[in-house]
Amino acid sequence: MNNDQSTFLAKTQQGLEGFLAEELKALGAQNIVEGRRSVEFEGDQFTLYRVLLASRFALRILKPIFTFRAQGPDSLYKHAVRLNWGKHVNPHRSLVLHVTAYSDHFPHDRFAMYRLKDAMQDHFRDRGKGHLDIDRDNPEQIVHLHISGEDVTVSLDAAGTQPLFKRGYRPRGARAPLNEVLTAGLLAMAGWKPGEILIDPMCGAGTFSMEAALWTAQTPVNWNRQDWACHLWSDFHEGMWDAVRKELLPQHIEKAPILASDNNEFAVGDAKEAARDAGVEHLVRIGVEDFLHMYPPRDVEPGLIVLNPPYGERIREDQLEALYRKIGQMLKFRWAGWRAAVLVPEDLHEAKQIGLKHTARFKVFNGPLACNWSVYDLFDGKRADKLSSATVEPLQPADESLEVSTPAAPGITASTRKRGTRPRIQPNAPLEGEED
């Protein structure tokens, strides 16, 4: 059993570095250093396995295995061919090389990749290990080459082909779903915590609600994942992996104040399928309803409303302006006392029609699209008067039927219910009030 400390690099999305650093600390990481879209940390295998199974904010976890300096492709080959590849890479397992180069010495990423492949191939051939099996579609091993100036870092990808944001609950063919890591980050940016009511009234495939429900149950988000590249590493310890899984058993939560809806019945179908596959259908109420006709649920403490409105792909410009104006009016006059967070493209001028003053605004990227995540405190009356006299009270769900137990910190006293057992709920449960 290997409990030696190693250095790892957790990749994330821009703006989530701080949340990831705090999460890594809670999972046992040490010597944490935030970078640009990444967080470096140290930990043993227990820590690595916890991070892989439970991190909500990491896209990939890389383990650097070699560092050296090179002044060009031939220099790269010269150094790489002498490295001890057999300690880290199995030549009999398929692999792929991913290259990122920020260097005048390496003007073409692909040429650097070819020279690294040549070096690895020649290294194993000279030792009678045969020919490398390069598989770009479904490799068993991923080797990352990062070049910055003359500094070269070679790393192994602990997750494998599928990045960690692919939790496994997304329905095939779902319409424009948000990246799951981004979604968890958006909830964190808006200040949402498990136990606070969440209204997801333009839910689409339901990613906001799924992430909130998994967070509420303290479910390791990659609990059901089977294909892990680190399982092929020479130092992988199956007993330790099983011990970490046992330690991170999901909490058994009976109810949660998470309400999802959409005016598109097909999107609602996607959300219900996602909830079943995530094992959280008992924690999320999902129904068909138009946000522009909704009222807040009765007898509950106000919480957070999350909105990812249409961006205009299938709607005229004048209709888009009217939609955003109506959203602003609805939030101001019907949802006073709540918080709202709205995701829109940074250059979408029609979004100004919301007409509300944001309390906080974050620049994020939804894929390649630069977006603003704007958070609004929906005051009843004049904003200045409210700010001068407001006292902050903790949000607690008041309605008995929406009551939720606050989960313990990861680590863990837990039931044996696992994600994927698909507990049943009544379809089309009422979203308004609590009357059946």
ChimeraX attribute file (.defattr): number of C-alpha atoms within 10 A of each C-alpha:
attribute: neighborCount
match mode: 1-to-1
recipient: residues
	/A:1	10
	/A:2	11
	/A:3	10
	/A:4	9
	/A:5	16
	/A:6	15
	/A:7	18
	/A:8	24
	/A:9	22
	/A:10	25
	/A:11	23
	/A:12	26
	/A:13	20
	/A:14	16
	/A:15	19
	/A:16	24
	/A:17	23
	/A:18	17
	/A:19	17
	/A:20	24
	/A:21	24
	/A:22	12
	/A:23	18
	/A:24	27
	/A:25	14
	/A:26	14
	/A:27	20
	/A:28	16
	/A:29	24
	/A:30	18
	/A:31	10
	/A:32	18
	/A:33	14
	/A:34	15
	/A:35	16
	/A:36	12
	/A:37	17
	/A:38	24
	/A:39	22
	/A:40	21
	/A:41	22
	/A:42	19
	/A:43	22
	/A:44	17
	/A:45	20
	/A:46	19
	/A:47	20
	/A:48	26
	/A:49	22
	/A:50	22
	/A:51	24
	/A:52	23
	/A:53	21
	/A:54	22
	/A:55	23
	/A:56	28
	/A:57	28
	/A:58	29
	/A:59	24
	/A:60	21
	/A:61	26
	/A:62	22
	/A:63	20
	/A:64	19
	/A:65	18
	/A:66	15
	/A:67	16
	/A:68	13
	/A:69	15
	/A:70	21
	/A:71	15
	/A:72	18
	/A:73	19
	/A:74	14
	/A:75	14
	/A:76	21
	/A:77	20
	/A:78	14
	/A:79	15
	/A:80	24
	/A:81	19
	/A:82	12
	/A:83	14
	/A:84	14
	/A:85	18
	/A:86	14
	/A:87	11
	/A:88	15
	/A:89	19
	/A:90	18
	/A:91	20
	/A:92	11
	/A:93	14
	/A:94	17
	/A:95	22
	/A:96	20
	/A:97	20
	/A:98	16
	/A:99	18
	/A:100	16
	/A:101	21
	/A:102	15
	/A:103	16
	/A:104	12
	/A:105	17
	/A:106	21
	/A:107	13
	/A:108	15
	/A:109	18
	/A:110	15
	/A:111	14
	/A:112	24
	/A:113	21
	/A:114	15
	/A:115	20
	/A:116	24
	/A:117	19
	/A:118	15
	/A:119	22
	/A:120	23
	/A:121	19
	/A:122	20
	/A:123	20
	/A:124	19
	/A:125	14
	/A:126	9
	/A:127	9
	/A:128	9
	/A:129	15
	/A:130	14
	/A:131	13
	/A:132	20
	/A:133	15
	/A:134	17
	/A:135	15
	/A:136	14
	/A:137	9
	/A:138	14
	/A:139	17
	/A:140	22
	/A:141	27
	/A:142	24
	/A:143	22
	/A:144	20
	/A:145	22
	/A:146	20
	/A:147	23
	/A:148	16
	/A:149	16
	/A:150	19
	/A:151	15
	/A:152	17
	/A:153	16
	/A:154	21
	/A:155	21
	/A:156	24
	/A:157	22
	/A:158	25
	/A:159	22
	/A:160	23
	/A:161	20
	/A:162	16
	/A:163	15
	/A:164	27
	/A:165	21
	/A:166	15
	/A:167	20
	/A:168	17
	/A:169	19
	/A:170	22
	/A:171	17
	/A:172	10
	/A:173	9
	/A:174	16
	/A:175	12
	/A:176	8
	/A:177	17
	/A:178	18
	/A:179	18
	/A:180	22
	/A:181	22
	/A:182	26
	/A:183	22
	/A:184	25
	/A:185	24
	/A:186	23
	/A:187	19
	/A:188	15
	/A:189	19
	/A:190	23
	/A:191	13
	/A:192	19
	/A:193	17
	/A:194	20
	/A:195	24
	/A:196	24
	/A:197	27
	/A:198	27
	/A:199	25
	/A:200	24
	/A:201	27
	/A:202	25
	/A:203	29
	/A:204	27
	/A:205	29
	/A:206	30
	/A:207	25
	/A:208	28
	/A:209	31
	/A:210	31
	/A:211	23
	/A:212	29
	/A:213	28
	/A:214	23
	/A:215	20
	/A:216	28
	/A:217	25
	/A:218	25
	/A:219	25
	/A:220	24
	/A:221	25
	/A:222	19
	/A:223	20
	/A:224	15
	/A:225	14
	/A:226	8
	/A:227	13
	/A:228	17
	/A:229	19
	/A:230	21
	/A:231	17
	/A:232	17
	/A:233	16
	/A:234	12
	/A:235	13
	/A:236	16
	/A:237	16
	/A:238	11
	/A:239	10
	/A:240	15
	/A:241	18
	/A:242	12
	/A:243	12
	/A:244	19
	/A:245	17
	/A:246	15
	/A:247	15
	/A:248	21
	/A:249	23
	/A:250	28
	/A:251	26
	/A:252	18
	/A:253	20
	/A:254	13
	/A:255	21
	/A:256	27
	/A:257	25
	/A:258	25
	/A:259	24
	/A:260	28
	/A:261	28
	/A:262	23
	/A:263	18
	/A:264	15
	/A:265	14
	/A:266	15
	/A:267	21
	/A:268	24
	/A:269	20
	/A:270	21
	/A:271	30
	/A:272	25
	/A:273	19
	/A:274	24
	/A:275	31
	/A:276	21
	/A:277	19
	/A:278	26
	/A:279	23
	/A:280	32
	/A:281	24
	/A:282	18
	/A:283	26
	/A:284	24
	/A:285	26
	/A:286	28
	/A:287	25
	/A:288	22
	/A:289	21
	/A:290	13
	/A:291	16
	/A:292	15
	/A:293	8
	/A:294	15
	/A:295	13
	/A:296	16
	/A:297	16
	/A:298	14
	/A:299	13
	/A:300	20
	/A:301	16
	/A:302	22
	/A:303	21
	/A:304	25
	/A:305	24
	/A:306	25
	/A:307	21
	/A:308	17
	/A:309	18
	/A:310	14
	/A:311	15
	/A:312	13
	/A:313	8
	/A:314	8
	/A:315	11
	/A:316	10
	/A:317	14
	/A:318	9
	/A:319	12
	/A:320	22
	/A:321	18
	/A:322	16
	/A:323	20
	/A:324	19
	/A:325	18
	/A:326	16
	/A:327	20
	/A:328	18
	/A:329	17
	/A:330	18
	/A:331	22
	/A:332	21
	/A:333	13
	/A:334	16
	/A:335	21
	/A:336	17
	/A:337	18
	/A:338	20
	/A:339	22
	/A:340	23
	/A:341	24
	/A:342	22
	/A:343	23
	/A:344	22
	/A:345	18
	/A:346	15
	/A:347	11
	/A:348	13
	/A:349	12
	/A:350	20
	/A:351	23
	/A:352	12
	/A:353	17
	/A:354	20
	/A:355	14
	/A:356	17
	/A:357	12
	/A:358	15
	/A:359	14
	/A:360	13
	/A:361	16
	/A:362	15
	/A:363	15
	/A:364	23
	/A:365	18
	/A:366	18
	/A:367	11
	/A:368	7
	/A:369	12
	/A:370	13
	/A:371	19
	/A:372	20
	/A:373	23
	/A:374	23
	/A:375	24
	/A:376	21
	/A:377	22
	/A:378	22
	/A:379	20
	/A:380	15
	/A:381	12
	/A:382	8
	/A:383	12
	/A:384	10
	/A:385	11
	/A:386	13
	/A:387	11
	/A:388	8
	/A:389	8
	/A:390	10
	/A:391	8
	/A:392	6
	/A:393	6
	/A:394	8
	/A:395	16
	/A:396	17
	/A:397	20
	/A:398	15
	/A:399	16
	/A:400	10
	/A:401	14
	/A:402	20
	/A:403	18
	/A:404	22
	/A:405	14
	/A:406	16
	/A:407	19
	/A:408	13
	/A:409	10
	/A:410	19
	/A:411	17
	/A:412	15
	/A:413	16
	/A:414	20
	/A:415	11
	/A:416	11
	/A:417	15
	/A:418	17
	/A:419	22
	/A:420	16
	/A:421	12
	/A:422	16
	/A:423	14
	/A:424	11
	/A:425	14
	/A:426	10
	/A:427	10
	/A:428	14
	/A:429	16
	/A:430	17
	/A:431	24
	/A:432	14
	/A:433	14
	/A:434	15
	/A:435	9
	/A:436	7
